[in-house]
Amino acid sequence: IVVPEVRKRLRQQRALSTIPGPPCPSFWTGVSTQLHNPYAVEYREQVLTEYGRVVKLPAFVGDIHLAISDSLALSTLYNKYRDAFDLPKWHSETSNTVFGPGLTAARGQQHSKQRKHLSPVFSVRYLRDMVTMFNQVAQDLVDTLHGQVSQEGTEVEMSEYLSRFSLEAVGRTALGYSFGPLDVHGTDYSLALKEFGPTLVKLHLWRPILPWLKWLFPLDVLRAAASVFPWKVVRHMQAISDNVYQTSREVLRKKGEAIKLGDAAVRQEIGEGKDLISILLRQNILGLEGERLSEDDILGQMSLLLLAATDTTSASITRVVQLLAENPKVQETLRREILDATTHVGRTLFDLDYDAFAKLPYLEAVVRESLRMYPVFYMANRVSDEDALLPLSEPITGTDGKQIQELFIPAGTTIWLNMLGSNRDPAIWGPDAHEWKPERWLAPLPASVADARTPSVFANMSTFAAGPRSCIGYNYALAEMRIAVAHLVLAFKFTPSDKEIVWKLGGIVSPSVRGSDSMKPEFPVVMARA
Ligand code: HEM
């Protein structure tokens, strides 16, 4: 069934062959090995920013992928072809097999239904109630680090602490669950979650066969086979999946009981009933029969939220700390702004609410500029099950010199949403688009930023994607980042360590020390008490 379809697609893709892109080193693998390996960050930065708004990326055996940052093409993809373009099936299948039916596993109508249920839970209205919890976890982080840091300066491996911070923050605010103190190794559950990203990377090349396996065998058989599979990585993934599932079930059971017992019991819980899952459960109880999420759906969301919320925010906070360490003047200006809003007026960070954090102009500028220059996802893939015609906001010149006004995308062609290209486009952000300059956010942005009409959920940037699968937790991520950075900068001075930090590609872009072959994040930095 498939072979004629693939043949048809490859034939139709010839119309895309003159689109500019990097040289193709091999007919068999295209640029796939260059683009998908832990050390591909530099290569990705080059290909996603240097070839224009549509980039041809040769893939396996003549297949063509396109990385697109053209705003009209993307808004057509998100709107007119809303139902056609989605995550590749193997992507959703992996999510479903490992963690159950969360948002990234759901497709079509089921995805829309889940988004409808979840979107209100992520509204700013509920986030306001979480600021105290974020403040508490950030203070725990500062207290934990204080014990390790001398007045003169000590090198600290920060990534471990920032991962634990993000996990604890999401544990308390999303699940109403604590993973325990930040200075200890963590529970089996937290360790299982942290192992997920690095383990998934090792399985990456095998993920596309999952839909076939699921078509051939029932899920129970596959899971049983995985637990005795002769490859340790598969057995490890199975164990992670079991661990996360069992713990999520236990947390959910306790929450359900507390809700049944009434308000007093809920207030005894860690999130005092203000965490995302408690809000979701209450909303579900009040919902109409037939529109409620099943227990499995909720369990799937819990695991997915933990995954989607921890590494992304801890890597983004790490990036801010690294940039502050490298830019002492920016760090000093930021510290002065936070002191002026707290210590200098007899207040502490616990006196600031959601809006007060968002309205510290320099803090906001630092956070926005770091997210613009260094999105944790450089690109995200979509595949359409029907042919599509995507018009371009400006024609591009093909390698044969001819102008291309629109793109015919044959069904089955992989499209990469090019977030990095859009965020660093000089025609949008100005000639200094490739520089990290928080000051750009303190003055009105160039008219070209609004004129570009970039599909975006936040600040005209593509970091949180756009369209039906945009990041549902972006306001949550921003609140957590602002609060964490404010606490850290108030308590510590950061300078770079003598170990060079390079960013590696796992599920997301994450920090590492040059020369290290570990896939776990590493971020040594010198810290002194401020
Ligand atoms: C700086 C931090 C974050 C960044 C840069 C980020 C970015 C993104 C991006 C680009 C996507 C789309 C991925 C794709 O289409 O393939 C996404 C999806 C998602 N994000 Fe985030 N994210 C962040 C933090 C969070 C947080 C804190 C949460 C939850 C509390 C969250 C929950 C989700 C979920 C559930 C999805 C899947 C949405 C769907 O499939 O409908 N993210 N995120």
Residues whose N, C-alpha, C, O or C-beta is under 5 A from the ligand:
A	BS01	HEM	L103 T104 L305 A308 A309 T312 T313 S316 V376 F377 A380 T463 F464 A465 P468 R469 S470 C471 I472 G473 Y476 A477
